[in-house]
Amino acid sequence: MRTLKLLIRNAFRHKLRTGLTILGITIAILAFGMLRTMVNAWYAGVEASSANRLVIRNSISLVFPLPLAYKDKIRQVSGVTLVSWGNWFGGVYIEEKNFFPNFAVDPRSFLALYPEYIIPDLQRASFLNDRKGAVAGRKVAEKFGWKVGDTVTLKGTIFPGNWEFTIRAIYRGKDRSVDETQFFFHWDYLNETIKKTAARRADQAGYYIIGIANPNLAGEVSTTIDAAFKNSLAETLTETEKAFQMSFVSMTEAILIAIQLVSIVIIVIIMAVVANTMAMTARERIGEYAVFKTLGFGGWFIAGLIFGESLVISLAGTAIGIGLTFPVAAAFADYLGTYFPIFFVERQTIFMDIAAGTLVGIVAALFPTWRAVRIRIADGLRRIG
């Protein structure tokens, strides 16, 4: 306890210098934590993917549809337990800036495949029995003030026109890794409507999602399905849900690499700042260290003083930075919800912050410690006065 008290008093001898150094560390750790949180948000869809779900799309591109008739052949593949299908709808609410993911899905099979979407039983039944019913995620419902029973009109982009839906259910995720910004409705409602206006686009699915009995069968099932539709007018590409999500992340890989590099550069810069502070501190106290040596204290004691002081400063800034990360991340989540529906500070990020702060404190003290330990008593005493 006395040692800690000594370290704290030493660290705050020059209050302005120490305060500015702690401020710099706080800003650096806050920036580091936010950048790591953004990277985690980018990969949120990948991490939330289920090993028991596969996605089937057109082998050319996701924008090309697949015939609805494929579903019967897919059901016959060994290992497949459930088949669902859907279309990306791409509608907007009132104006283009009100964007959120919205899909036309086969409701029963879709909800069976996604048990992580928690819906009250009465609302679930109401949705299943209403052809124009829709389900909205908790976050998107809160954003627009929707309640169960409200009528919502989406302006179609891929499927032109104004589409009216009745909110029959609002789902929440079983944990905070589940996207709560989605909106989905009956695929039959979409299909029956476009039969009247654009019959050639009817009876087509944008993608299929299938459940498999065992994740170990993913490769075998994927190969069998793709082989079944080989040389057809719409060949398929079947992949795990994780691989499907990863294909979108890979499109922005350069941005992710840049963010990760910036987070590392921030730590290197603040390391240099703390090292400069500790070098100044050690230089000012050379005389004191010489006195300690004269009294019989060894190099390990002096090294402990310098390393301890450096860690007190760096970990103080780290603690404040971590404390500020949570409210700042919450504020960013409100503004970035459209692009990052899952945006929160993970435990792993906190551990990385602590590790970065500790590393800064240790590395910054290396050179000042080396100089203080090596200086001769006579040379140190000359600096007194």
Secondary structure, 3 states (H helix, E strand, C coil): CHHHHHHHHHHCCCHHHHHHHHHHHHHHHHHHHHHHHHHHHHCHHHHCCCCCEEEEEECCCCCCCEECCHHHHHHCCCCEEEEEEEEECCCEECCCCCCCCEEEECHHHHHHHCCCEECCHHHHHHHHHCCCEEEEEHHHHHHHCCCCCCEEEEEECCCCEEEEEEEEEEEEECCCCCCCCCEEEEHHHHHHHHHHHCHHHCCEECEEEEEECCHHHHHHHHHHHHHHCCCCCCCEEEEEHHHHHHHHHHHHHHHHHHHHHHHHHHHHHHHHHHHHHHHHHHHHCHHHHHHHHHCCCCHHHHHHHHHHHHHHHHHHHHHHHHHHHHHHHHHHHHHHCCCCCCCCCCHHHHHHHHHHHHHHHHHHHHHHHHHHHHCCHHHHHCCCC
